[in-house]
Amino acid sequence: MRFFASSSITLAVLLLMALGVSAQQQTPAVVGSTVNGHVVCADTSAPARFAKIMLKSTAPSHAGEDMMKSILDGVKKSSAKNGTPEKPQTEEEKQKLAAASKGMDQLTDMLSATTVGLDGEYSFAGVKAGTYYVHVLFPGYTDAYSRVAEADFTSTDPEARARVAQVPTITVSGTDSAHADVRLERGAAVSGRVLYDDGSPAVGWTITVIKPSTTEDLGDATAAAMAPALAMLGMGQNPKTDDLGHFRIPGLAPGEYALRASLTAQGTGINSANMGDGGTGINLVVFSGDTFTRSEAKSIKLTEGDEQSGYDINIPTRSLHNINGHVVSRGDGHTLNVGEVNLTVKDNPAVHAMAAIRDDGSFHFESLPGNVTYTLTVADAADGRNDGPANNFMGISMPNTEILRKYGSDTTNVALGDADVNSITLTVVQTDWKPSPKKPKAAVNVTPGDLVKGMLGSDDDDNDGK
């Protein structure tokens, strides 16, 4: 299942943090250059005590892609043990994978970061030969690296190259020493409240800044899902609204922004006992200007060290409604119990949700913006029954389903207005698929150790039976 795989990726990141796992073996002696320096806050002239500092190679890094490949290989191996066929990646999944790889790049950067001391001094040992940008993360402050857009580093535009030239760099041979001091500037900040349209505070919503007048990207949801894990490592921010709905985002470089408020939750009535029925759950995104449409978001201009308050977001919950329905066989009208229904918006492919077909043939999409036409498409529809012992994923029981009959797809458009739509019926035709000869299946147990092995490239199972 795509949902299962993406959940595994997020859990894998959390496991790395919780277990303190390092992807590198300890060596008996440190070989390489030494880099040191001092980090100071410009507005106070005080040391940036306990800031995180890292050396980022000026050469392109594929560390995030490599780590994601290791994680996905581990997930695929677990699925193969259960006889689950591998599906080709969709374009949407490729874009989500790219966003996850970017997050993994940040994770690997943090694994090699060091801490600034009480006196503002830092040092790196065992630095390989090369040229590096010096980048500092300190809440409320910005450095030259954070003020450069990602595209600037590969741009040939003279203005972009000039901005990149302001970032401190060091070049080492692998046997020498280098010194680089960094000065941090107090960043701008924006604050406000997020409220529901009845005036009650929206608690626990994640607030991020985005570029104005842009459309939602397919990787935005993946990046938002990884943000809490990266924030726990000190890599970036994950501002959430408090019990009164207040938020404040500090450490912003001068520029023009819009606000994105998001909340992700399990579907109502879903827990570990019926997780397979949950699909992608509830995913709400609202932008500054009280709109569900990113391109209509109200922008905010911030200058150096600016402190802007009163940027409230009111969530128009009265415009949120549900779509419910059933998937049935065209042959005899019985409801199916395996598969999924995918939801998209025609003019915005980034809006995507998945609802599992439940045991009674029903599917449920919750809290969707109204006055929008959605496209529903059935995928992997089948009749199935529980077969043998359940699989265990980190203590969560996952039923082992035997497929009896497979069906084709069906697509329909649903105009969601000012009320719920509860009468959708998607009708599918049985295919000529025949089940393979039945083989006894053993339960597959995936433990935290299995995921860590997959991430670190351990492949002990390859020798099974040899």
KAVEN-V74286 format. One record per helix or strand of 2 or more residues. SS is the DSSP state (H for helix, E for strand). FROM is the first residue (numbers start at 0). TO is the last residue. If there is no record, write none. Layout:
ss=SS from=FROM to=TO
ss=SS from=FROM to=TO
This chain:
ss=H from=1 to=18
ss=E from=32 to=40
ss=E from=51 to=56
ss=H from=62 to=80
ss=H from=90 to=110
ss=E from=113 to=114
ss=E from=120 to=126
ss=E from=129 to=136
ss=E from=140 to=141
ss=H from=144 to=146
ss=H from=149 to=153
ss=H from=157 to=164
ss=E from=168 to=171
ss=E from=176 to=178
ss=E from=181 to=185
ss=E from=187 to=195
ss=E from=205 to=209
ss=H from=219 to=231
ss=E from=245 to=251
ss=E from=254 to=264
ss=H from=271 to=276
ss=E from=281 to=286
ss=H from=293 to=295
ss=E from=298 to=301
ss=E from=306 to=307
ss=E from=312 to=314
ss=H from=316 to=318
ss=E from=319 to=328
ss=E from=337 to=344
ss=E from=347 to=355
ss=E from=361 to=368
ss=E from=371 to=385
ss=E from=390 to=392
ss=E from=395 to=397
ss=E from=400 to=406
ss=E from=410 to=415
ss=E from=420 to=427
ss=E from=444 to=445
ss=H from=447 to=455
ss=H from=459 to=462
